[in-house]
Amino acid sequence: MYESYWGLSEPPFDNSPNPKFFYLSPEHEEALVRLMYAVRQRKGCAMLTGEYGCGKTTLSRALVQRLEAERFEIGLLTNPSWNAIEFLREILYQLGVETEEKNKAELLHLLNDLFFRNFQAGRDTVIIVDEAQLIDDDSVFEELRLLMNFQTDDRFLVTILLIGSPELAVKVRRLKHLDQRIAIRYHLNTLDDAHTANYIAHRLKMAGRAARIFTDEAIKLIFDFTRGTPREINNLCDIALLVGYSKRLTEIDERVIAEVIKDMVGVS
C-alpha cells in the first residue's frame, strides 16, 4: 500500500520468514555457522533456542537456502503438536513419502530405508523441527533420539535440528538420554542498538530503498520499545511507514514512532 510512496519494491517489514531479508548479525552468523557445521559434518543432532521473535525461523530458512539440493534432502516440520505415530508419518511426508501405515515399527522401517537410500545415493537427510517447544508428548522426543540410532559404522544417517523458544531447552534438559545426544547448541539473543539500526537499514535496502527513512532518534525509540526483537521491530516499522505515507511525510521521526507505540500499547 505504501511501497511506491517510499520507493520500495516490496514490503520491507513483513514477518514471513523470507531468507532474502535475513540479517546476519554476529549472533545470527554464529548460529548459522554452528547449524551448518552440524549438518555438513553429520553431527547427529543440534539445537537452536532463542526468545520469541528473534529470527529463528528465518534463520532456519536461510540455512535451507544454503544447503545444496543435490546433496541434501530436507524435511521441514513446522507444527510439532503430534503423538509419536503422527510425528513419524509427518517426517516421511515431508521427505516425499505418503503412507497410511500406523504401525510404529513399520514406519521406522520406512524411515530407515529412506535414510539408507539417500546415503547410498550420496545424499544427506536433514530433519528440521521448528517450534519444537510445542512438543508435549515425551514419546516424540524419544522417537527423535531413536532416529539417531540409524547410522553406519562411521556416520549418522540423519541430522536432526531442533529449533524453539527457551522452553525447548528446559524440556530437553530433563530428558537426559536426548540431552546427551545433542552435539551442538546455541542460544540466539535479540539485537543491540547498533544492530537494530543496521537491521532496519538492511531490510529497507533489500526492499529497494538505499536512502534512509528513519531518523536516528526514531531508531533509538524503536530499540527502546522493542529491545531489539526483530518481529517487534518489523511490526513497529511497518505501521510507522503506513502512518508516514498517510501523512505524506518525507521521513519517519521519533514523533511518528511515539504515536505508533501509543496506539500499540493502547495508551490514550
N, C-alpha and C positions, 0 to 999 in steps of 0.2 A: 504493500500500500504506500509506503514512504520511500521505497528504494530509489526510484528515479529522482526524487527531490534531493536526496543526499548523494547522488552519483554512485549508487550501489547497483551491482548486477544481480544480487540476491540478498535475502535477509541475513545479516551478519551474526545475529544473536539467537538463532533458532536452537532449541535444546535437543534436537535429534543428534545421535552420535555420529555425525558426519566426520570421517577421518580427515577430510580436506581442511577442516578448521582446527584440527588437533594442535594445541600449543605445547611446544616442547620446553617446559620449564626444567631446571636442573633435576627436580624430583621426578617429574614425569619421564624425563630421559633415563634416569636411573632405574625407574620401574620398568620401562620398556626394555632396557638392556638386560635386566635380570630375567624377564619373561622370555625374551628372545634366546638367551643363553639356555634357559630350561628346556625350551623346545628344540633348539638346534643340537644341543648336547644330550638330548633324551634323558633328562634327569628324573623322569617319573611323575613328580607332582610339584607344583609351585602354587603359592597363594599370594594374592594381592588384596590388601584391605585398604580402606580409606573412608573418610567421612562421606555422608550423603552429598551428592552434587559436586564432588571434587574432580570428576572426569575419568572415573574408572572404566565406564562402558565405552566412552570414546577412545580411550587408550587401547582397550581390547580390540576395537575395530581397526585402529591404526596398526596393531600387531598383525592382525589377519592380512591386512593390505601388504605388509612387508614379507609375508611368507609365500614362497613361490608355489603356485597352484600345481605345477607338475611334480613337486616333491612332497607336498603336504596335503593330506585330506583332513579337513577341519569340520568338526561337529560343534555348532554353537547352540548352547541350551540357555534360554533366557527366562524361563518361567518355572523354576525348580520346585514347585509345590506338588511333588509326586510321592507315591509309595515306591517300593523297590522295583516292582514289575513295570510300572509306568515309566520309571526312570530308565531302565534298560531298553525298553521299547523306544523311548524318545531318542536315546543315543543312536540306536540303529536307524531310526527315521532320519535324523539329522545327517547321518553318514550315507543316506541314499537307499536304505533297506526298509521297506514296509512289511510288517508281519502282524498277523493276528495271534501269534503264539503268546500264551500266557504262562507257560511253564518256565520257571526261572532257569533251570538247568539248560533247557533248550535255547533260551535267549543268550545265555552265557556262551554256549557253543557257537551260536551265530556270530556273536561279537568276536570270539577268539578266531574263528575262521576268517572274518573280515580283516582283523588286525594282521593276521599272518599273510593273507593275500596281498595286502598293502606292503608288508615287509618284503615279500618275495619280488614284488614289482618295483622295489627301491623307493617306496613312499613311506612317509611317517604319518601316523594317525595322531591327531590332536583333538582333545575334548575340552572345550571351554565352558565352564558353568558360571554364568553371570548371575548376580543377585543370589549367590549361594547361601547367604544368611537366611533365606526363606525356606531352606530345607528344614522341616520339622521332624521328619522321620529318621531316627538314627540308623535304621536299616539301609537308607540311601547312602549315608556316609560309609557304612560298612561295604556296600557294593563298590563304591569308589575305591576304597582300599583294596578290595579283592581284584579289581581290574588291573591294579599294578602288579599282580602276580602273573599276568600274561607277559612273559618275557622269554627270550632265548638265553643261552648261557652267558652272553655278554651285553645284552641290552634290553631295555623295556620295549614292548611292542606298542605302547600308547603313552602319550604325555597328557596329564590332566592339569588344567589350570583352574583354580578356584578363585573367584573374584567376588568380593562382597564388602559390606559395611563392617565396622569393628566387632559387631555381634558374631560374625563368622569366626573370628579368631578365638572368641570365648567358647563357642560350640566345639571347635576343633580341639582346643586345648584339653577339654575333658574327655576326649576320645583318644586315649594315649596311643593306640595302635595306628590310627590315622595320623595323628600329630607327628609321630616319629618318622612317617614316610614322606613328609613334606621337605624336599631338599632345599628349596629356595623360597623365601618370603620377603615381602616388602609392604610397608605401610605408607600410603600416599597422603600427604598433608595438603592443606589449602595454600593458595598463593600469598606471597608477601606483597607489600605495597608496590614495589618496583615491578614485580612480575604481573600484578594486576593491571598496571598501566600498559605493559608490553602485550599482555593478553588481549586487551581491548583493541590496541593498535593492530595486532596480528589478525584478529577476526575481521576488522574493517578492511584491511589490505586484501585478505582472501576473498572478500565480497566486492572488491574492485575500487576501494577508496583508499588512496595513499595519503591524502591530506588529513590532518586531524579534525575531529569534530568535537570531542570532549575537552574542555579546558582542564588545566592541572588541578584546579580547585574542585571541579566536578569529579575527577578521578579519585581524589583524596576522599571525598564524601562517599563515593561508591565503595571504596575499600573499607572505610569505617563502618558502613552499614552491612556489607556482605561478608566482611572478614576474609575476603579473598576466595570465596566459594564460587567456582565457575558457573554453576547453574543459577545461582542468585545474581551474579554479575550479568548473565545473559538476560534474565527477567527484567532487571532494573534498566539496563541499557536499551533493551527493545522498546519498553514503554517510553523511555526518555526520547528516543528518536521519533516515536509517534507524536508525542507532545510537541517536540520541536518542529516537526512537519506541520502540525495543525496551527501552530503559531507563526509559521513562516520565519523561523529563526535561522541564523547563519552558523550558529554553534550551540553546543549544549553546555551551559554553565552550572554552577552549584545551586542556583535558584531553581532550575528545572529539576535537578536531581532531588532537591529537598521537597519539591512539590510532589514528585512521584513517590518518594518514600512516605510522605504523609498519607497519600492515597493508599499505599500498600499496607500500611500498619493501621489504617482506619482512624487516624487522629483528626479530629475536627478543629 
